[in-house]
Amino acid sequence: MEQPRTALADRIAEQRAGVGDPRALVGEMRRSVLLVPTADGCLWSARSGGVRWICGFTDEAALGRFALHHGPGDLPMDYAALLGARIVDEVVPSLDEPAGLAVDIATEDGSMFFPPVVGIVPDGVAVDSREAEEGRGHGR
């Protein structure tokens, strides 16, 4: 039986179709519980384009698609359930490098990236904020 899409997956679909409100999408991401794979007690992430991306999934089906390609074989994939707001407000700043959130990366035509910019992550770690620019100029 197929699960209904989550509110965040619906907002992502709207945005990808060109009819969504970006602010509503970010708000829904912040309110949503995301499943983040873990390995050796750490959240799963990948680096691309100079950014470290925390990988989160809207539901177990989306996580399962990812696990088929990146999981530990026949073993279940461990994961943490975290609010999107906690990921972008607490986890991202703790990484001490440009970092963002990648949602449902194994879902064809259903993924969405939340980059490390003002309005998504705290200004102090946003790559486009004056505060972050000044911090980088002082050995950050």
N, C-alpha and C positions, 0 to 999 in steps of 0.2 A: 504494500500500500504506500503510495507516495504521500509525503508530508506536505501540508500547505507551506508556502513560502513565508518567511518571517517578514516583519514590517521593514527591516533593513534591506532584505533582498528585494522587496517591492520598490523601495526608494531607489535602490541601485538600478533596477530595471527601468524605472522612469527616467533617471538621469542618463542612462545609456541610450534611451530612445529620444533624448533631446527635449523631454517635456517636464523634467523634474526641477525642483527648486534646490540649488546647492546648499543653502542654509538648512533646509529641512533634512537633507541627506546627512549633513554633519551632525545635526541634532539627533537624528535617529541612530547614527553610529554611536554617539556618546551614551545614549540610553540603552543600547542593546548589549546583551550578554553575548560575548564571542567565545568560541572554543579555540584555544591556542595550544597547538601541540607542544609537548615538552620532551626534552631529551637530556638525560643526566641532570635533571632538576632545573634546567634552563628553558626559557621560552624559545621556540623554534623561530629562526629568522634567516633571511638571505640578504646578501649584499648585491646591489645592482645600481649602476649609475651614480656611484658615490654615496648611496643611501643604504642604511641598514633597515630592512623591512621586517617588522613583526608580522607574522602570518596568522590571521584570525579567520574563523569560519562561522557562518550564521547558524548552522545546524549540523547535526551528526552526518547527514547525507553529504553535505559539502565537505566536511572533514574526511569522510570515507573516500571521496574521490581523490583527495590529496594523498591519503594514506596508501592507496593502491600503488602510487609511484614513489612515495618517499617514506613509507612506513617500514617497520622492522619485520618484514616478511609476513608470516602467518600470525604473529603476535599482535595483540591489540595496541593501538597507539595511545599513549598517555597524553592527557591534555588538562589544561586549567581553564576554568570558566571565569572570565573577567569582563567587567563592564568596559565598553569602548572608552569611556572617559578615563578610567583608571589606566588603560594602556597609554593613551596619548598624554595624560597629565602627570603620570607617575613613572611609568616604565620608560617611555621615550626619553625624558630628561635624565634618567639615571644612566643612560648608555654612553654619554660623553662623546657622541658622534652624531652626525645628521641621521635621523631615524624617523620612520613613518609607519603607517599601518596599511597592510595589504589584505583585503578581505576577499575570501572565496576564490583564491587564485587558480584553483583546479576546476572551476565551473566555467564551461565555455559560454561566452557572452554574458557572464554574470559577475565578473570580478570588478573590484573598484579599489583604487589606491588613494590613500589619504596622506599626502606628502607633508614633510616637516615645514609647513608655512604658517604664517600668522592666521589665526582663525581656526586652526586645527590643533596645533601643539602650542604649548606656552611660548610667549614671545621670546623669552631668553634662549630658547633652543631652535626657534624658527629660522630657517636659512635666509629668509627675506626681511628680518626685523633689524632695526637699528641697534637694538640691545645686543643681538647675537653678533652683528658686525663689529661692534665695539669690543665685545668679549674676545673675538678672534684676534683683534689687534693687540690684545694685551696677554698673549700667550695661552689663551684658553685651549 
